[in-house]
C-alpha cells in the first residue's frame, strides 16, 4: 500500500499541492474519509476509490490508525 500512496501523498504522508497530508490526522476523520472515498460518496478522487475498493472495514480502520500515528515534521 505505502508505495502507491506515497506517489501522491509523498513520504511521511505529508501531502503536496492539492493532495492532503494524511499523517497525524484524527483517526475518526481518516476512517470517515476512507469509507467515503471507497464507497464513492466522496467522488472527487476516482484514483483513491480504485485503490480502496478491495479494502475491508478492518483494513480501513488499520490504515486510519497507522496514518494517525505518523508524526512528521514538515
FENLINMO-V86432 format. One record per pair of residues at least 12 apart in sequence whose ideal C-beta (glycine too) atoms are under 8 Angstrom apart, sorted by the first residue. I is the first residue (numbers start at 1). GAP is how many residues later the second one is. If there is no record, write none. Layout:
i=I gap=GAP
i=I gap=GAP
This chain:
i=1 gap=62
i=4 gap=47
i=5 gap=46
i=8 gap=39
i=9 gap=12
i=9 gap=13
i=12 gap=58
i=12 gap=60
i=12 gap=62
i=13 gap=54
i=13 gap=57
i=13 gap=59
i=14 gap=58
i=14 gap=60
i=21 gap=53
i=22 gap=45
i=23 gap=44
i=23 gap=47
i=23 gap=48
i=23 gap=49
i=24 gap=43
i=24 gap=44
i=24 gap=46
i=24 gap=47
i=24 gap=48
i=25 gap=42
i=25 gap=43
i=26 gap=42
i=27 gap=37
i=27 gap=38
i=27 gap=41
i=28 gap=36
i=30 gap=33
i=30 gap=34
i=30 gap=37
i=30 gap=38
i=31 gap=29
i=31 gap=30
i=31 gap=33
i=34 gap=18
i=34 gap=21
i=34 gap=26
i=34 gap=29
i=34 gap=30
i=35 gap=25
i=37 gap=12
i=37 gap=15
i=38 gap=14
i=38 gap=15
i=38 gap=17
i=38 gap=22
